[in-house]
């Protein structure tokens, strides 16, 4: 709720600090005393349109600070958290308005946009008056109000869940249709290209192997010549084997006389002879393997060039050709399997659409029943408010499932008719100023169990009525104040008598001179002062004992 309001240099208010409490608070005073200034100042703090005319005469700027005490789970805190703004403790909304039209907004001393301040303000305060253009007059919010009244949380959750499932199934179906259409348009191309790929049969890594083989074959003749020369160098009487064998025979003759010193040398020569024999055998194998074959070179070159040409044609790397072949094969298979796959997607959509329709119809049925109940409750509230000839109707218009959304298939609007036989229409277009305020009050009482902003402000909701009707207005405002903080600007003593707190707004001169400027002041009334104020509201300029006695009766009756 609103716990404090500080105003500096706004119109006729130089400096004002108010501490506010819960329950019903009445703001009274003579016409022109400045009650509307107080509401305009609060409106500025909760994001209303900036107006340089609000700055006091001769001042550069004005400022309004509103302090709210709200639960930790309140939607206003969620709005701030979404913007990564601090929201611990009280919410302090401050607005600075300069005389040149500029404005700055702060929440908990953090600069914010006026748009964010307005969103937070709407979650904290509802203002209802003869010229109200938000709240209950906003048709876009009527469905949410009816849902809160009907307590449709579980049904709404199911509708949102099934709507998402339906949307996902529809997206999958459309994506499949797009793939099929694209593949069908490319069928001939895919068939021809896949035939080329299958005929060539590319393999990953084949390009590198072919390039290496081609390079080897191109140089095979020269390599063979060198290998043959090496063979000749190792073979024959003067070859390495012959020289090693000769050396070994000579050493063997001297072994007896060497005393064991020649054995390591002979062993090394034996190893060398064995290694030389192995090298000669490997050399022979290599020579045989490198026999030049012009046909093999031509085949390697032809395949390598064919692979590279096909890769260029499809703008891919040669090693990507096998994957391209697989993809084209799948796309052609999709075309062939398209009809059965399409049937599966269509079946999935039909199933999710049926689930959504069932959930939406259940929600719609609950809304219909709640609408009838709400209409009856509002009708009862209209009678004591002297609107017994008026008709209130909650219209629930059901749309086709295809036009439904995550909130269901219903359009909800509150309609009224002020005279028997007259057509129903929106509240804002049908009701006069005084009637509109009482319609809103009746609705707020009916919807009280559904919750609302923690602070409700009614601006002259009792306009144009008196007596029993004013008494009924007071009773209903007091009823609302059980679940929310209610602030009412009133000229009705019957309403003021029902208040738990009473503020009197007055205007006085700031000096003794005849043309001295005036200022608006706000006083919290004690029980005695409150009695005097209600007596003034009853009697007018001259307060009589009879008026005081009548004020006592009103206060006593309210208590």
Secondary structure, DSSP 4 states (H G I P E B T S, - for coil): -EEEEEEEEETTEEEEEEE--SSEEEEE--TTSSHHHHHHHHHHHTTPPP-GGGBPTT-SEEEEEEEE---TT-HHHHHHHHTT----SSEEEEEEEETTS-EEEEETTEEE-HHHHHHHHHHHEEEEETT--SGGG-GGGHHHHHHHHHT-HHHHHHHHHHHHHHHHHHHHHHHHHHHHHHHHHTHHHHHHHHHHHHHHT--TTHHHHHHHHHHHHHTHHHHHHHHHHHHHHHSSTTSHHHHHHHHHHHHHHHHHHHTTSSHHHHHHHHHHHHHHHHHHHHHHHHHHHT---HHHHHHHHHHHHHHHHHHHHTTS-GGGHHHHHHHHHHHHHHHHHHHHHHHHHHHHHHHHHHHHHHHHHHHHHHHHHHHHHHHHHHHHHHHHTT-TT-EEEEEEEEPPGGG-BTTBSEEEEEEEESSTTPPPEEHHHHS-HHHHHHHHHHHHHHTGGG---SEEEEESTTTT--HHHHHHHHHHHHHHTTTSEEEEE---HHHHHT-SEEEEEEEEESSSSTT--EEEEEEE--HHHHHHHHHHHHH-SS--HHHHHHHHHHHHHH-
